[in-house]
Amino acid sequence: MRYANIPVFIPHRGCPNACVFCDQHLISGFAGEEDSAALVAGARETVEQALTTLSPDTQCEIAYFGGSFTGIDPELMEALLALAAEYTTAGRVSGIRFSTRPDYLGDDVLRRLARYPVKTVELGVQSLSDRVLSACCRGHSAVDAMDAIARLRAAGYGVTGQMMLGLPGATAEDELATARGLIEARVTSARIYPTLVLRGTRLAQMQEAGTYCPLSLEDAVERTADLLSLFDAAGVEVLRVGLQETEGLRADTVIAGPHHPAFGELAMGECFFRRGRELLTDHPFPDGIVTLAVPRGRTSAMVGQKKRNLTRLCREFSLKKIKVIEIDKLLGYNIKIVHPREEERDPCI
């Protein structure tokens, strides 16, 4: 069974707050506002178009992203939920998910949500450091975020904790503490986003004034790999690393920060490199050749961009060649050394 979201973007709707890093129109690729009727009609068109491209074995959810969904006008929110519920009742999608803020989940909102087939709430936590949240003008506290997660989990919803790294005032330890907090709060999945400086935001002004220094690509990859390892060890799936490329992000809107079209692949590759280095340490390879097994679909991450990981490992351990194969019984970032006899005995190991 395949899984997919049908993303319906609602840029900046329902979010009166102006976080220093944020411009949802640029992030989602939208510009301008639409009236509610046009937005609902556009949502239906988006869903219909997406359903024609998905294979029959795909289980998908309608996902309202881009704004604080539970902060929009209640009538518009219910119209969008009712639209998604139509497709759920008809068996064409499996449920609804949306993104929102921790401080927009009052009892009245939860009562409204209970009438619709909502499965997952993606919560913009960003950080669990009040110092960092204040520096970002987030408008809510770490306690607000933890309380929101607890209330959503108690109501039976899955929760995706969205967090950022490289925020103003944030240290690597702040980010690790945020990941640990999300794990302790029992989020069902996570997303990790590096902070990018977008043209026209307050963060751009802060950078120009010298009060904010964005992470380098190398530092962001290293810090993200730390987070990926932490989530992996706790069994929390990371759904995405880095913002999805849009026309807005591909233009000249990102003026600084660790922007890379394959940022997630770089971070996953760093995780595999670290596991490979741990595994190869103190293992002699007289002929200078080793075969490493990785989970299905992870060969490119193990190899690294332009074979960077294999080059580094060969150099560090004086190897002539590293062969990478995929096997079903490995998960996450686990890898293993496959000995020649084992490979001969079962080539599909």
Solvent accessible surface area in square Angstrom, and as a share of the most:
residue,aa,sasa,rsa
1,M,151,0.67
2,R,154,0.56
3,Y,160,0.61
4,A,34,0.27
5,N,52,0.27
6,I,2,0.01
7,P,55,0.35
8,V,8,0.05
9,F,65,0.27
10,I,4,0.02
11,P,9,0.06
12,H,56,0.25
13,R,43,0.16
14,G,18,0.17
15,C,26,0.16
16,P,111,0.70
17,N,36,0.19
18,A,62,0.48
19,C,9,0.05
20,V,2,0.01
21,F,19,0.08
22,C,28,0.17
23,D,39,0.20
24,Q,41,0.18
25,H,48,0.22
26,L,41,0.20
27,I,40,0.20
28,S,10,0.06
29,G,46,0.44
30,F,76,0.32
31,A,98,0.76
32,G,48,0.46
33,E,109,0.49
34,E,84,0.38
35,D,96,0.50
36,S,50,0.33
37,A,77,0.60
38,A,41,0.32
39,L,10,0.05
40,V,31,0.18
41,A,61,0.47
42,G,30,0.29
43,A,1,0.01
44,R,94,0.34
45,E,120,0.54
46,T,53,0.31
47,V,0,0.00
48,E,63,0.28
49,Q,123,0.55
50,A,24,0.19
51,L,30,0.15
52,T,111,0.64
53,T,106,0.62
54,L,56,0.28
55,S,40,0.26
56,P,148,0.93
57,D,69,0.36
58,T,24,0.14
59,Q,63,0.28
60,C,4,0.03
61,E,21,0.09
62,I,0,0.00
63,A,0,0.00
64,Y,1,0.00
65,F,30,0.13
66,G,11,0.11
67,G,12,0.12
68,S,4,0.03
69,F,3,0.01
70,T,11,0.06
71,G,26,0.25
72,I,12,0.06
73,D,83,0.43
74,P,64,0.40
75,E,144,0.65
76,L,9,0.05
77,M,3,0.01
78,E,30,0.13
79,A,40,0.31
80,L,0,0.00
81,L,0,0.00
82,A,43,0.33
83,L,3,0.01
84,A,0,0.00
85,A,19,0.15
86,E,89,0.40
87,Y,9,0.03
88,T,29,0.17
89,T,122,0.71
90,A,70,0.54
91,G,63,0.61
92,R,110,0.40
93,V,9,0.05
94,S,30,0.19
95,G,0,0.00
96,I,0,0.00
97,R,29,0.11
98,F,0,0.00
99,S,13,0.08
100,T,5,0.03
101,R,10,0.04
102,P,7,0.05
103,D,61,0.31
104,Y,58,0.22
105,L,5,0.02
106,G,34,0.33
107,D,88,0.45
108,D,81,0.42
109,V,17,0.10
110,L,29,0.14
111,R,154,0.56
112,R,72,0.26
113,L,0,0.00
114,A,77,0.60
115,R,149,0.55
116,Y,41,0.16
117,P,47,0.29
118,V,13,0.08
119,K,88,0.37
120,T,13,0.08
121,V,0,0.00
122,E,0,0.00
123,L,0,0.00
124,G,5,0.05
125,V,0,0.00
126,Q,19,0.08
127,S,6,0.04
128,L,33,0.16
129,S,19,0.12
130,D,78,0.40
131,R,129,0.47
132,V,0,0.00
133,L,4,0.02
134,S,83,0.54
135,A,43,0.33
136,C,1,0.00
137,C,47,0.28
138,R,14,0.05
139,G,59,0.57
140,H,17,0.08
141,S,36,0.23
142,A,13,0.10
143,V,109,0.63
144,D,54,0.28
145,A,0,0.00
146,M,66,0.29
147,D,73,0.38
148,A,3,0.02
149,I,0,0.00
150,A,58,0.45
151,R,65,0.24
152,L,1,0.00
153,R,53,0.19
154,A,91,0.71
155,A,58,0.45
156,G,63,0.61
157,Y,19,0.07
158,G,15,0.14
159,V,0,0.00
160,T,0,0.00
161,G,0,0.00
162,Q,22,0.10
163,M,0,0.00
164,M,19,0.08
165,L,0,0.00
166,G,5,0.05
167,L,6,0.03
168,P,7,0.04
169,G,51,0.49
170,A,20,0.16
171,T,69,0.40
172,A,39,0.30
173,E,98,0.44
174,D,22,0.11
175,E,6,0.03
176,L,36,0.18
177,A,48,0.38
178,T,1,0.01
179,A,0,0.00
180,R,98,0.36
181,G,9,0.09
182,L,0,0.00
183,I,43,0.22
184,E,134,0.60
185,A,18,0.14
186,R,141,0.52
187,V,8,0.05
188,T,65,0.38
189,S,10,0.06
190,A,0,0.00
191,R,23,0.08
192,I,0,0.00
193,Y,35,0.13
194,P,5,0.03
195,T,2,0.01
196,L,12,0.06
197,V,0,0.00
198,L,3,0.02
199,R,126,0.46
200,G,70,0.67
201,T,7,0.04
202,R,116,0.42
203,L,0,0.00
204,A,13,0.10
205,Q,119,0.53
206,M,44,0.19
207,Q,58,0.26
208,E,154,0.69
209,A,77,0.60
210,G,65,0.62
211,T,100,0.58
212,Y,17,0.06
213,C,113,0.68
214,P,26,0.16
215,L,28,0.14
216,S,59,0.38
217,L,64,0.32
218,E,122,0.55
219,D,70,0.36
220,A,0,0.00
221,V,17,0.10
222,E,66,0.30
223,R,42,0.15
224,T,0,0.00
225,A,0,0.00
226,D,50,0.26
227,L,1,0.01
228,L,3,0.02
229,S,33,0.22
230,L,46,0.23
231,F,0,0.00
232,D,42,0.22
233,A,90,0.70
234,A,48,0.37
235,G,69,0.67
236,V,15,0.09
237,E,116,0.52
238,V,35,0.20
239,L,64,0.32
240,R,90,0.33
241,V,18,0.10
242,G,4,0.04
243,L,47,0.23
244,Q,112,0.50
245,E,44,0.20
246,T,27,0.16
247,E,127,0.57
248,G,14,0.14
249,L,2,0.01
250,R,136,0.50
251,A,61,0.47
252,D,99,0.51
253,T,17,0.10
254,V,26,0.15
255,I,69,0.35
256,A,19,0.15
257,G,26,0.25
258,P,4,0.02
259,H,64,0.28
260,H,47,0.21
261,P,103,0.65
262,A,29,0.22
263,F,7,0.03
264,G,13,0.13
265,E,50,0.23
266,L,36,0.18
267,A,0,0.00
268,M,46,0.21
269,G,4,0.04
270,E,10,0.05
271,C,2,0.01
272,F,0,0.00
273,F,7,0.03
274,R,47,0.17
275,R,56,0.21
276,G,0,0.00
277,R,93,0.34
278,E,123,0.55
279,L,52,0.26
280,L,1,0.00
281,T,63,0.37
282,D,139,0.72
283,H,92,0.41
284,P,113,0.71
285,F,41,0.17
286,P,138,0.87
287,D,84,0.44
288,G,5,0.05
289,I,84,0.43
290,V,6,0.04
291,T,12,0.07
292,L,0,0.00
293,A,0,0.00
294,V,0,0.00
295,P,8,0.05
296,R,122,0.45
297,G,60,0.58
298,R,68,0.25
299,T,45,0.26
300,S,68,0.44
301,A,2,0.02
302,M,0,0.00
303,V,29,0.17
304,G,12,0.12
305,Q,71,0.32
306,K,202,0.85
307,K,132,0.56
308,R,123,0.45
309,N,4,0.02
310,L,25,0.13
311,T,72,0.42
312,R,43,0.16
313,L,0,0.00
314,C,27,0.16
315,R,165,0.60
316,E,91,0.41
317,F,49,0.20
318,S,98,0.63
319,L,17,0.08
320,K,163,0.69
321,K,115,0.49
322,I,13,0.07
323,K,89,0.38
324,V,27,0.16
325,I,30,0.15
326,E,49,0.22
327,I,1,0.00
328,D,101,0.52
329,K,133,0.56
330,L,25,0.13
331,L,134,0.67
332,G,25,0.24
333,Y,15,0.06
334,N,74,0.38
335,I,19,0.10
336,K,52,0.22
337,I,18,0.09
338,V,4,0.02
339,H,109,0.49
340,P,96,0.60
341,R,198,0.72
342,E,34,0.15
343,E,37,0.17
344,E,140,0.63
345,R,180,0.66
346,D,65,0.34
347,P,107,0.67
348,C,95,0.57
349,I,21,0.11
